Amino acid sequence: MGIAEDIAGAVLAHPSVNEVKLIGSRARGHATELSDWDFHVTAEDFGEVAADLPGLVSPYDPIAAQWDPLGDFESYLLIFSGPAKVDLIFPDVPRSSNPPWRVGPDTLAAVDAHFWDWSLWLVSKRRRGMTDRVRGELLKMSRHLLEPLGIVAIPHSLEEAAARYVRERDRLERRYGIRLSRRLEEEVLPLVRASDGDHYRPSGLPS
């Protein structure tokens, strides 16, 4: 499990955490090499754990760390070099989805992290042949993230979404006089572009 096991252990060591349980395709043995590592976390004091999570994971050098803006439950989303995506889900803490992004110099970095996290998740769905799911998520992405950037047309593919996003993000960087890190993009964009090899292959099985 590598980094996923390390993160699960670090979270479980928190005094307010009762359990950290692997769920999803990784737990069922149906994962692809890019599937998320999803963990259900149960805690006595969610607020205390939430406040401490950034410090707990920082020694492992996450490329991105954010609270899911759209989940039904509070979820802390992490991406590490590889890339590897680890989601810490608190099923006892329901939440409502955030409204579409408000884009500005103070939010562009968070928008960038959300876009690439979402794209990496969709690459894993595409590799499982979940074409309809990807199309539906691109529609959702368009309304929540791309339209606020000024991208009106709904993208027909992950590649198109990424190309349009990068152009508009770069334009906004010039407008705001800022430059975001490209570390996360460099991990995810090659996978978005490598669609020819996408297929459903459970991890640990030969192609």
N, C-alpha and C positions, 0 to 999 in steps of 0.2 A: 504493500500500500504506500510505502514511502512517505511523502509529505502529508498525505491525507491521514495516515496513522499518527504522525507527529502532531498534527493539529488537533485531532480527536483526543489524544492524550493530554495535550496542554489544556484544552477546554475542560476535560473531565477532572483535572486536578484543581479546578476552581472550587472553593469551598461551598458555593451556592448551587453547583451543578450536581444533579442526582444521577443522570444517565446521558450517555452519548451513544446513539444507536445508528449503525449503517442501514440505510433504506434504499429503495429504488432499484435500478437495473444492476448496480454493482452488488447489492445484497442478493439479488436473484440469480446472478451469474449470466445475465443477458447483455452485459455492457459491451460497447465498442471501446476502442483505445482512447477515444476522446470523451466518453461519457463522464458526467459530473460524479463527484464523490459527495453524495447527499447524506447528511447526518441529522437525525432528530435529536434535539437537545432539550431535556427537561430540567428546570431549575426552580429552586425555592424563591429566588429573588431575581426576576428577569432584569430589572433596572440595574442592579449591581453587576450582573454578568455583562449586560450590554455596555456599560461604562468601561469595563475592564477588557473587553475583547480586543480593541486595537493594540493594547499593550501586550496581551497574550500572544498575538499572532505576529507582531512586528519582528521578533528575532528570526522568523522564518522567511523574511523578505518578500512579502506578497507584492506582486506587480500592481494589483488592484484590490481594494477592500472597501465594500460599500453595503449599506442596507438596501435590500431590494425595494425599489420604488413601486412595484406592481404586484407583489405577492399577496396572497390571502392571509399569510401568517408572517410574523417578523422573521426575516432571514438575512443572515450576514453572508455576503457573497465574496469569495476570495479567488484570485487567480494567481498561480505561481508559474515560474519559468518551466517550459516544457512544450506547450502549456498544460497545466493541470488546474481544473476548476473544482473548488471545494465549497459546498453550501452548508451553512449551519442554520437549520430550520427549527424554530421554536413553535411547535404545533399548538401549544397552550396559550399563545399570544396572538389572537387574530388582529388583523388590521385592514384598512381600506386602501385601495390603490391611490397613489398620488395623481394629481391632474397632469396634463401634458407639461413638458419642461418649459420653464421660462429661461430663455437663453440670454446670457450676458457674460461679461468678463469674469464675474464671480461664480458662475455655474458651468462654464464651458469644460472645465476639467472633469466635473462629475458627469456631464453629458457624455464625454469621451469614454470614460470608464464604463458607463451603462451601455453605450453602443457596442463596445468590443466584447463585454461580458455577454450581452444578448446574442451577438454574432457567433461567439464560440459555442454557446448552447445550441444555436440553430445549426451549426455545422454538424454537431453530434446527432441531431434529429435527421438531417439530410443524409448522413451516412447510414442511418437505419431505414432509409427509403420512405420517410414520413413526409412526402411531398406536400400533401394537403395541410399538414400542421405548419410546415415552413411558410406556405403561402398565407395562411391565416395570421401567423405571427408577423409577417412582413406588413400586412395591413395594419395590425396593431402598432408596430414600430413606426409606420408612417404617421399615424395620428398622434402618437405620444411623443415621438422624438424627432422625426425627420421634418415634419411640417413646421414645428417651432424654429427649425434652422433655416426655413425658407425653401425646403424641397417639397414641392406640391405634388408631383407625379408619384404614384405608388410604384415602387420598384418591383420588377418581375422576378428577380433573383437576388441571392445574397451578394453576388459579385456586383450587380448594379447598385444595390443599396450601399455597399462599401465605397464604390467609386464616387457616387454622388455625395456621400457623407464626407469623405476625405476632401473633396474639392470645396465644399461649403465650410467645413471646419477650418481649412487653411485660409480661406477668405476672411473668416471671422477673426482668426488669429492676427492677420495683418491689420484688420480694422481696430482691434482692441490693443494691439501692440504687445501681444504675449506669444509665448511659444510653449506648447505642452510637450511633455515627454512622449517619445515615440516607442517606448519600450513595450507597451501593451500591444500597440498596432503591429509591431514587428513580430510578435508571437502569433497573433491571430490572423492577420491578413493573408499570409501564405496558405493557410488552411482554407480560408474562404475561396481563394482562387483555385485551389486544387480540387475542383469538383469532379474531375474525370475518374478519380479513384474511389469515389464515395460508393459505399455498399455496406450492407449489414454484415459485420463480422464480429461475433462476440469475442471479447478479450480472452486471450489464452488459447484460442483455437487457431489452427492453421488456415491460411487463405485458400 
